[in-house]
Amino acid sequence: MDERAKMNFTTYGLDIAKRVFQLNWVAHESDEIHNRKFGKHELLEFFAQREAGLIAIEACGSAH
């Protein structure tokens, strides 16, 4: 991939429900794909430890 075109931030896909958050992301450093399930407090702690990135959110009908 052309280095000029490569993104220098991590992109996150977040599916939110009432109690569980499913997060998928591609780390910009390694281009590795990750998939992990979080509770609310775990998710907040996870993002507090990460650099800024792009988050796309999908909410189901039961999400409040």
N, C-alpha and C positions, 0 to 999 in steps of 0.2 A: 504494500500500500504506500502511496506517496505520503511522505512524512508531513507535508504541508496540509494535506487533507485530513490527517488523523485528528480525532477529537482529543483534547487534553483534559477531559472530565469524565466522570463515571455516570452512566445513564442507568436509572432505576425504574423498574415497573412495579407498582405497588397495587395489589388487589386487597381492598379493605372489606371487612365484614364486622359483625358486632364484637367479636372477641379475638379473632385471629387475623393476622396480617401476613399475606404471602408476598415475599419480595424476590424479584429476579433482577440481576444486574450484570453488566459487563464492565469489568474493571479496566480502566483506560491504560493502566500500566502494563498489564499482561494480556489483555483481550480475552481473559478467562470468563466463562459464563457461570454465574452462581445462582442458587435457588435456595431460599430458606424461609421457614415459618417462624413468626414472632408473636408474642403477646404485646400488649400496648407499651408496657414499661420497658420491655426488652428492645422494642423498635426505637423508642426514644433514646435509649442508651446507645444503641448501634449508631444512629445518625449523629449523636453528639461526638462520637469518636472518629467520624469520617470527614473528609474534605468536602467542600461544596460540590454539588452535582446537579443533574437534571432528573426530576422525578415526574413520572407519568402515573396518574392514579385512576384506577377503575373501581367503582363502588357498586356493590350489588344492592338490591332492593331492601335488604334488612340492615344495611349499614346506617348508623345514626351519627 
